Every structure is written in structure tokens, then in C-alpha cells.
Amino acid sequence: MSGPVYAAIDCGTNSTRLLISDGERQIERFMRTTRLGAGVDRTGRLEPEAVERTLTVLREYRATMDAHGVEGVRIAATSASRDASNRVDFVGPATEIIGVAPELLSGSQEAGLSFDGAMGDLADPPGRSLVVDIGGGSTEFALGTTELEASLSVDMGCVRMTEKFLQHDPPLPEELSNCLGVVEQHLDDVAREVPGAGDAVRFVGLAGTVTNVAAVELGLLEYDRDAIHHFVLTKDAAEEVFRTLATESVADRRHNPGLDPARADIIVGGCCVLIGIFRYFGFTECLVSEADILDGLILSQLE
């Protein structure tokens, strides 16, 4: 007889994702691009259209959860909701749909859950791992061996950096340079607040920017979790993908095998963050992980 089944939902700046699992087996995993955080960095508010896109997906997820008879659910609201003055416009209806209130996770909570999720199916390294979750509005850095030792959330992500710095299509060289310069400034904070980050023996990368760069490097004609999960993305390969994507228009970019077309307009902003991390800390490779905050939210319900 199978055990209880749990659900985890992540309402991020760029996407809304669902994981249904019994802790051993992934039963369902979905991702929908909803752009809940579109314009939040500029206006400080959630747009009504963005809220409705996200609520529509949550209704779909509620039906999926009911079909699987989930016994518990945690729903996390991250950077976009933290930053929005009208977050109640989303939180109230989302609570009605899902049955529990979205948790407005702090950056440190988000980093800790991402660390737990990513490390859950990795062999213990001979030293510390730096787990980096590049989101739409923020990026979380978590350092530790089997237990989290230090973390920091910084306000840079694929949507935020694109909206603030990359105004042309394709981006102008000076826009890319400015974006990379701001990433470097944020990484100064990481180096100060997460001492030892650059000395980690393993750089583990999570979320859509990292997995899409890996998929482009692999030339995947369709999504293949097994090919992406624990793929080793080298710095040289990431730099090459960055150069290609940054010099193409959005229309041309969509045709790259492996790139999710819905991410074509924000992938370069995400690449600036990823490449900046490689360059700043001197990492030569990144272990790509499909296990992330969703897995951490499931694990927390099993304890």
C-alpha cells in the first residue's frame, strides 16, 4: 500500500510550479510561465493580469491535487509577493483556491528550502557546496555540507535584470556590461555575507536559467529531465551559450533547441547572473539540479 502524498507549489516571479510526491517518488511536476512579478520592480505592485494568470494555474493545480488525493500542501510565495504592496490581491484568492495561505518566505527561508531540496538526492561532497537558485526576481545563495551554514538572498533575477537593464532587442553591448556590473556588485555582498562561498568544492545551480542553458548546450529537441538533472555545465559552455543568446533577437532566440520559448525574452538577463557567478568566484563547472525548493517543501512535510 502506498504512503501519503504531498504537494508543494512555488509561486515565483516568472513561473508557478507544482510538485506532487510521496517523498520517494515524483508523481507530478508542472511548470507554467505566469510572470506574477511582471513590472513589480518598477511599480511595487502586482498587475491584475499577472495575478489572474497565476490564479488560473492554481485552479488547475488544485484539480490535479484533488485527483491524487494529497494529504498536505505548502504553497510558497517568493520575491514578487515579498516586494508587492498589494500582495493581498493575490494571497486572498490563492488561499481560497488552494485551501492554505501562501507562505511569504523570507530570502533566508527560500535559500534553506532550496538547499535541502538540491542536497536531498546528492552524495555528500568532501567539502561545502554552494547552492544557487536563480529566480525571476531574486537569487538565493546557500552554503553548507549536509547542513546549511550560511545563506543570502539578493535582488537579482532573470526578470528583474531584464526589465531594469536590457531594453533593446538584442541587448546593446553597454546594456550587457551594465547588467554584469550590477551582478558583480551583488556578488560582493555574497562574498561578504556568505564567507567561503568562492571556496566551495561544488557549485550547484537550480531553476530555469540554469536548466535552460544546460538544455541549449545539450541541444535537446524536447525537455528531458534525466538528461538535465546532474548534468555538469562547464564555464566555457555557459559562456558560449551566453554569447549566442545575447547576440540574437528574441524571435531568433526562440529557435534554439533546448530553450523554452516562453523564456526567450528573459534568458539573457538570467545568463548575466549565471555567467557573473562563474566569473566572480572562479568556478569552472556547475552541477545542474532539477531538485530545488519544491523538493525542500515536500521534505519539510515528511518530518
Beta strands, then each sheet from edge to edge (+ up, - down):
strand 1: 6-11
strand 2: 15-21
strand 3: 26-33
strand 4: 72-77
strand 5: 103-104
strand 6: 129-134
strand 7: 139-144
strand 8: 148-154
strand 9: 202-206
strand 10: 232-234
strand 11: 285-289
sheet 1: 3+ 2- 1+ 4+ 5+
sheet 2: 8+ 7- 6+ 9+ 11+ 10-
end
